[in-house]
Amino acid sequence: METISIANLRGSQSAIPITELDTLSSRLRGTLIRAEDISFDEARRLWNGMFDKRPAVILRCTGVADVIDAVRFARERNLLVAIRGGAHNVAGLASYDGGFVIDLSQMRAVHVDPNSRTVRVEAGAQLGDIDRETQAFGLVVPTGVVSETGIAGLTLNGGVGWLRRKWGMTCDNLVSVELVTAEGQWIKASKTEHSDLFWALRGGGGNFGVVTNFEFELQPLGPEVMFCFVMYPDHKDILQKFSQFAQNEPEEVGMLSFTGTVPADESFPEVWWYKPFFVVAACYAGSAEDGERVLQPLREWGTPIIDFSDRMPYTEVQKFLDADYPKGRHYYWKSVYLKEFTDETIDTLLTLNRQAPSHHSTIDIWTMGGAMNRVSSDESPLSPRETPFMIGIEANWDEAKENDHNIAWVRDCVEGLAPFAAPGIYLNFPGFMEDADQLVKTAYGNNFQRLVKVKQQYDPDNFFRLNQNINPQAV
Ligand SMILES: Cc1cc2nc3c(=O)[nH]c(=O)nc-3n(C[C@H](O)[C@H](O)[C@H](O)COP(=O)(O)OP(=O)(O)OC[C@H]3O[C@@H](n4cnc5c(N)ncnc54)[C@H](O)[C@@H]3O)c2cc1C
């Protein structure tokens, strides 16, 4: 009997008869892809070029029935399962060498109900899919800042974007979540159904099942908004002005500022190429007119290298940074929360930026607060959220021979920022999940034990473990 070797939950391999896979395949509306199939190489590719994983099977689902069959098939045979949404997980968790991948990337439908101001989103959708449909009604879900990112991974671990201070994290806007459990059962979680599970899904990661649908509340915005994007030289006084503004900024202002190196690109004056910069970027979550007035001071902190600020469609704001993150580049990202942003912090950031081995790399400063702070521990495991700043350290580079150098730079940055750090870590920027158990405990703090209880209830055998894993045995 011909068999295929697939990684199992015991840490070894199971020989699965091909006839069983054929039977599974014949039931699907989607496609079962294996190494010999022509689409295998395209289907297995992850966004982060650091990973070149070759799963045994990729099951491309087109609906809930496929997901149920996929989970039951893997569960009955104790196979190790990875879940793939937008494949943008920086730690490459959407796949596994020799594993069984449940791939939702073809499930991208988005249905807006303008009357109830809600939207139902299939779990393989990318952020741009949601923006396209919701903006047709002048409505929006607050998501992340790059339109090709998957909604599933982003939401399940929080989700921060331009609108976070006005309307919270992406997970704060959830109304309900539909998922297939480790037992292969479809259930719906909301504030009134499986409410403990719903709480856990608002930040607890892909630990509890394969999500097939998210339902989000919608907010009114756009289609035109004011977007600020000013690139300054990396002068300390400009970061000081940034810091002062950040202390008192209105909730409508969602700033994402970053240090980096001016690209050798015709869009920028040649005299500045390869010199360090500080970008002040912000989207105003209100009328474009108000945004223009409120964001104007950010454009007057010095003589800019270039100022791309303008009124523009919200859908364009959401794509503004896309080109900076091509598929296949090498990426390693970590995060540090900051308790304060002092002159010493500024000196440290500027020095660390100048030490970056790659000119594609940035150190990002996310101002937190606003609506994000009004979410209690009863509502989301990602609470409390008192820290005023989050730093995202992004090493982005092209050549594999530069891997060690770039990874070391990120780790040096984390160490350099340690004196200013607040407790916690943001699991959407998790490095490669080194020291995963400790990382997860640090991320959830006092909510960790409650997450363990929910995991024990819905996935006591840790069937879903290729994620920011909450081990049901953890104490
Ligand atoms: C270019 C880029 C920009 C980013 N910008 C932001 C940003 O602005 N804000 C922010 O908060 N984060 C941002 N991120 C981080 C991003 O949120 C995470 O990388 C996230 O994991 C991506 O989700 P995905 O669906 O594409 O992940 P995938 O790689 O497809 O999946 C990652 C993990 O998510 C879980 N998962 C995925 N789908 C499901 C499902 N259907 N059911 C259950 N679990 C599932 C699984 O655990 C899986 O291992 C960005 C990442 C990139 C690469």
PDBQT file of the ligand as one rigid body, heavy atoms in Angstrom, charges set to zero:
ROOT
HETATM    1  C1  LIG A 501       3.896  43.129   6.293  1.00  0.00    +0.000 C 
HETATM    2  C2  LIG A 501       3.257  42.925   7.633  1.00  0.00    +0.000 A 
HETATM    3  C3  LIG A 501       2.610  43.964   8.250  1.00  0.00    +0.000 A 
HETATM    4  C4  LIG A 501       2.029  43.785   9.490  1.00  0.00    +0.000 A 
HETATM    5  N1  LIG A 501       1.373  44.833  10.073  1.00  0.00    +0.000 NA
HETATM    6  C5  LIG A 501       0.767  44.654  11.248  1.00  0.00    +0.000 A 
HETATM    7  C6  LIG A 501       0.020  45.709  11.823  1.00  0.00    +0.000 A 
HETATM    8  O1  LIG A 501      -0.088  46.791  11.286  1.00  0.00    +0.000 OA
HETATM    9  N2  LIG A 501      -0.582  45.485  13.011  1.00  0.00    +0.000 N 
HETATM   10  C7  LIG A 501      -0.505  44.284  13.657  1.00  0.00    +0.000 A 
HETATM   11  O2  LIG A 501      -1.092  44.163  14.721  1.00  0.00    +0.000 OA
HETATM   12  N3  LIG A 501       0.199  43.273  13.128  1.00  0.00    +0.000 NA
HETATM   13  C8  LIG A 501       0.830  43.433  11.948  1.00  0.00    +0.000 A 
HETATM   14  N4  LIG A 501       1.540  42.415  11.402  1.00  0.00    +0.000 N 
HETATM   15  C9  LIG A 501       1.680  41.158  12.132  1.00  0.00    +0.000 C 
HETATM   16  C10 LIG A 501       0.528  40.233  11.752  1.00  0.00    +0.000 C 
HETATM   17  O3  LIG A 501      -0.611  40.609  12.467  1.00  0.00    +0.000 OA
HETATM   18  C11 LIG A 501       0.885  38.778  12.095  1.00  0.00    +0.000 C 
HETATM   19  O4  LIG A 501       2.026  38.418  11.381  1.00  0.00    +0.000 OA
HETATM   20  C12 LIG A 501      -0.267  37.824  11.806  1.00  0.00    +0.000 C 
HETATM   21  O5  LIG A 501       0.089  36.540  12.281  1.00  0.00    +0.000 OA
HETATM   22  C13 LIG A 501      -0.588  37.719  10.329  1.00  0.00    +0.000 C 
HETATM   23  O6  LIG A 501      -1.768  37.004  10.147  1.00  0.00    +0.000 OA
HETATM   24  P1  LIG A 501      -1.945  35.952   8.952  1.00  0.00    +0.000 P 
HETATM   25  O7  LIG A 501      -3.346  35.471   8.946  1.00  0.00    +0.000 OA
HETATM   26  O8  LIG A 501      -1.405  36.543   7.702  1.00  0.00    +0.000 OA
HETATM   27  O9  LIG A 501      -1.004  34.821   9.525  1.00  0.00    +0.000 OA
HETATM   28  P2  LIG A 501      -0.684  33.317   9.077  1.00  0.00    +0.000 P 
HETATM   29  O10 LIG A 501       0.788  33.271   8.882  1.00  0.00    +0.000 OA
HETATM   30  O11 LIG A 501      -1.519  32.834   7.959  1.00  0.00    +0.000 OA
HETATM   31  O12 LIG A 501      -1.091  32.545  10.372  1.00  0.00    +0.000 OA
HETATM   32  C14 LIG A 501      -0.375  32.750  11.536  1.00  0.00    +0.000 C 
HETATM   33  C15 LIG A 501      -1.012  32.080  12.706  1.00  0.00    +0.000 C 
HETATM   34  O13 LIG A 501      -2.300  32.651  12.943  1.00  0.00    +0.000 OA
HETATM   35  C16 LIG A 501      -3.186  31.637  13.370  1.00  0.00    +0.000 C 
HETATM   36  N5  LIG A 501      -4.264  31.531  12.388  1.00  0.00    +0.000 N 
HETATM   37  C17 LIG A 501      -4.277  31.967  11.105  1.00  0.00    +0.000 A 
HETATM   38  N6  LIG A 501      -5.467  31.718  10.563  1.00  0.00    +0.000 NA
HETATM   39  C18 LIG A 501      -6.213  31.101  11.501  1.00  0.00    +0.000 A 
HETATM   40  C19 LIG A 501      -7.544  30.601  11.549  1.00  0.00    +0.000 A 
HETATM   41  N7  LIG A 501      -8.360  30.676  10.502  1.00  0.00    +0.000 N 
HETATM   42  N8  LIG A 501      -7.964  30.019  12.692  1.00  0.00    +0.000 NA
HETATM   43  C20 LIG A 501      -7.164  29.923  13.756  1.00  0.00    +0.000 A 
HETATM   44  N9  LIG A 501      -5.910  30.383  13.783  1.00  0.00    +0.000 NA
HETATM   45  C21 LIG A 501      -5.447  30.969  12.665  1.00  0.00    +0.000 A 
HETATM   46  C22 LIG A 501      -2.413  30.361  13.475  1.00  0.00    +0.000 C 
HETATM   47  O14 LIG A 501      -1.926  30.242  14.785  1.00  0.00    +0.000 OA
HETATM   48  C23 LIG A 501      -1.262  30.611  12.534  1.00  0.00    +0.000 C 
HETATM   49  O15 LIG A 501      -0.121  29.890  12.918  1.00  0.00    +0.000 OA
HETATM   50  C24 LIG A 501       2.120  42.557  10.153  1.00  0.00    +0.000 A 
HETATM   51  C25 LIG A 501       2.790  41.501   9.542  1.00  0.00    +0.000 A 
HETATM   52  C26 LIG A 501       3.342  41.684   8.299  1.00  0.00    +0.000 A 
HETATM   53  C27 LIG A 501       4.063  40.559   7.676  1.00  0.00    +0.000 C 
ENDROOT
TORSDOF 0
